Amino acid sequence: MEITIKLRTEEELKIDTIRNFSRNNIFFFDEILNASINKITAEYHQMKHMEQDMLAKDDEEERELIRSDIHDIECQLYSKKQTVYEMKIMFLFKEIETCIVSIFNEAYYDFDITKTHKESYISNFWKNKKLNIGDINGYCEYLELRKVSNYIKHENISFFHESQNHILNVKEFKNFKNTYLRNVEYSDSLKFFYNRVSVKMTSFLNEFGEIIIKNAFVKKEENN
């Protein structure tokens, strides 16, 4: 019995590689970080349960000290939660960015991977290729993810003055009222923001890969 082995073309291999990149597990770090969030949440509920017993004491001065200690612990827990959600946001954007760079590098010979440290290089590259990235479901959320990730990396948006909140122009980070509430609201806002945008990122990356395949390979075949 004769076995025929069909060798795949270079373009077919590249298309498969691009699809693999577009289907990467971009939530690789979530399991670890979610475990940290669950631990922090458990500590918070334990602290609130203990608070009821401790505040039942008769001595008012002692109750005030307990309230102060509880306030400090609560702030520390929110700070920990804030840090974890900042990490989730930055890790998610970094994973998506890595996939996008890998897809471009696989699809286009004129893509210079050494210039990808410049944020404008990637956006200018897909504009020059006339890619309709803006039509992809989840593109707006991707832009917001990039914006928030960059602010976390380069600024500290939890300490923005109210007059500066418009810089982000993301609904979860508006209307912080005072220093203490801002820390609490910021922690919750990170959570709400991440939950809103993350659900769109898998389909965004899948569609992105297919658009690149069509632009880099299908059009070329049609022209031939």
C-alpha positions in Angstrom: 0.0 0.0 0.0 1.5 3.3 -1.1 1.3 6.2 1.3 1.3 9.7 -0.1 2.5 12.5 2.1 1.4 15.9 1.0 3.9 18.5 2.0 2.4 21.8 3.2 3.4 25.1 1.7 5.1 27.8 3.6 2.0 29.9 3.5 -0.2 27.1 4.9 2.3 26.7 7.8 2.3 30.4 8.4 -1.5 30.5 8.5 -1.6 27.7 11.0 1.0 29.5 13.2 -1.0 32.7 13.1 -4.2 30.9 14.1 -2.3 29.3 17.0 -1.1 32.7 18.2 -4.6 34.1 17.9 -5.9 31.2 20.1 -3.3 31.4 22.8 -4.4 31.2 26.4 -4.2 34.9 27.2 -5.6 34.2 30.7 -2.5 32.2 31.8 -2.0 34.1 35.0 -5.6 34.3 36.0 -5.8 31.1 38.1 -2.9 32.2 40.3 -4.2 35.8 40.7 -7.8 34.7 41.3 -6.5 32.5 44.2 -4.9 35.6 45.7 -8.2 37.5 45.3 -10.1 34.7 47.0 -7.6 34.7 49.9 -7.9 38.5 50.3 -11.7 38.3 50.2 -11.7 35.5 52.9 -9.5 37.7 55.1 -11.8 40.6 54.7 -14.9 38.6 55.7 -13.1 37.1 58.6 -12.1 40.6 59.7 -15.7 41.9 59.5 -16.9 39.0 61.5 -14.3 39.7 64.2 -15.3 43.4 64.1 -18.8 42.7 65.4 -17.4 40.8 68.5 -14.7 43.4 69.2 -17.0 46.4 69.0 -19.3 44.8 71.6 -16.9 45.9 74.3 -18.2 48.4 76.9 -15.1 50.7 76.9 -15.7 53.5 74.4 -11.9 54.3 74.2 -11.1 50.7 73.5 -13.8 50.6 70.8 -12.3 53.6 69.1 -8.9 51.9 69.0 -10.5 48.8 67.5 -12.2 50.9 64.9 -8.9 52.5 64.0 -7.2 49.2 63.7 -10.0 47.7 61.6 -9.8 50.8 59.3 -6.1 50.2 58.8 -6.6 46.5 58.1 -9.4 47.2 55.7 -7.2 49.7 53.8 -4.4 47.1 53.6 -6.8 44.5 52.2 -8.1 46.9 49.6 -4.6 47.8 48.7 -3.7 44.1 48.2 -6.8 43.6 46.1 -6.0 46.7 44.0 -2.5 45.4 43.3 -3.8 42.0 42.2 -6.3 43.6 39.7 -3.6 45.9 38.4 -1.5 42.8 37.7 -4.5 41.1 36.0 -5.0 44.0 33.7 -1.3 44.5 32.8 -0.7 40.7 32.3 -3.8 40.5 30.0 -2.7 43.4 27.9 0.9 42.1 27.7 -0.3 38.6 26.6 -2.5 40.2 23.8 0.3 42.5 22.8 2.7 39.6 22.5 0.2 37.6 20.4 -0.3 40.6 18.1 3.4 41.2 17.6 3.9 37.4 16.9 1.1 37.4 14.3 2.5 40.5 12.5 6.0 39.0 12.6 4.7 35.8 11.1 2.6 37.4 8.4 4.6 40.3 7.1 8.3 40.3 6.0 8.5 44.1 6.4 7.4 44.0 10.1 10.4 45.1 12.3 10.0 43.4 15.6 12.9 45.5 17.0 10.7 48.6 16.9 7.7 47.2 18.8 8.9 48.9 22.0 7.4 52.1 20.4 3.6 51.9 20.9 3.0 54.0 17.8 4.9 51.5 15.5 2.3 48.8 15.8 -0.7 51.1 15.3 1.0 52.8 12.4 1.9 49.4 10.9 -1.7 48.2 10.7 -2.8 51.6 9.3 -0.2 51.3 6.5 -1.5 47.8 5.8 -5.1 49.2 5.6 -6.4 46.7 8.1 -9.9 47.2 9.3 -9.1 46.5 12.9 -11.6 49.0 14.2 -14.4 46.8 12.9 -13.5 43.9 15.1 -15.8 43.2 18.0 -13.9 44.1 21.2 -11.6 46.6 19.5 -12.8 49.5 21.7 -12.3 47.4 24.8 -8.8 46.5 23.6 -8.0 50.3 23.3 -9.4 50.8 26.8 -7.3 47.9 28.1 -4.2 49.4 26.6 -5.0 52.9 28.0 -5.6 51.6 31.5 -2.6 49.3 31.5 -0.3 52.1 30.4 -1.7 54.4 33.2 -1.1 51.7 35.8 2.4 51.2 34.5 3.4 54.8 34.2 1.1 56.7 36.6 -0.9 56.0 39.8 -4.5 56.6 38.7 -5.8 55.9 42.2 -4.4 59.3 43.3 -5.7 61.3 40.3 -7.4 64.5 41.2 -11.0 64.8 40.1 -10.0 67.3 37.4 -7.7 64.7 35.9 -10.2 61.8 35.7 -11.2 62.8 32.2 -7.8 61.7 31.0 -8.8 58.1 31.2 -12.2 58.6 29.7 -13.2 55.1 30.9 -16.5 54.8 32.7 -15.2 52.7 35.7 -12.6 55.4 36.7 -14.8 58.5 36.9 -16.2 60.4 39.9 -13.8 59.4 42.7 -14.9 61.6 45.7 -12.3 61.6 48.4 -9.0 60.0 49.4 -10.3 57.0 51.4 -13.3 56.2 49.2 -11.0 56.7 46.2 -8.9 53.8 47.3 -11.9 51.6 47.8 -13.6 52.7 44.6 -10.4 52.3 42.6 -10.1 48.7 43.8 -13.7 47.9 42.8 -13.3 49.9 39.6 -10.4 47.8 38.5 -12.4 44.7 39.1 -15.5 46.0 37.2 -13.2 47.2 34.3 -11.3 43.9 34.0 -14.5 41.8 34.1 -16.1 44.0 31.4 -13.2 44.1 28.9 -11.7 40.6 29.5 -14.7 38.8 28.1 -14.2 40.4 24.7 -10.5 39.7 24.3 -10.6 36.1 23.2 -12.9 36.8 20.3 -11.0 40.0 19.5 -7.8 38.1 19.1 -9.4 35.3 17.1 -10.9 37.8 14.6 -7.7 39.8 14.5 -5.8 36.7 13.4 -8.3 36.0 10.6 -8.2 39.6 9.3 -4.4 39.3 9.1 -4.6 36.0 7.3 -7.0 37.5 4.8 -4.9 40.6 4.3 -1.5 38.9 4.1 -2.3 35.7 2.2 -5.8 35.5 0.8 -5.6 38.8 -1.2 -2.2 37.7 -2.5 -3.7 34.4 -3.8 -6.7 36.3 -5.4 -4.3 38.6 -7.2 -2.3 35.6 -8.6 
